[in-house]
Amino acid sequence: MKTKDEVYARLTQILEEDFEIESDEIALEANLYEDLDLDSIDAVDLVVKLREITGKKISPDAFKAVRTVDDVVNEVYKLVHGE
């Protein structure tokens, strides 16, 4: 995943397949909790999935401030690129 578009595409796939979210509900500005109805357990599951695809340990603190799909894309992008 070299670009933010690739991160977004992979994240969309995870949200559709693992969390059964309709693709038309997924947008960069979508709030994970309010718009996509994820709960704290879903958020943990998402972090685990992202760790599997990035091969990097994701700090829970890094995801505490995450609220939107765009926030997740940015955090994963930073992780992959070591920022």
Protein Blocks (a to p, Z undefined) as FASTA:
>chain_A
ZZfklmmmmmmmmmmmmnopafklpcfklcfklmnopafklmmmmmmmmmmmnopacdfk
lmmmpmbfklmmmmmmmmmnoZZ
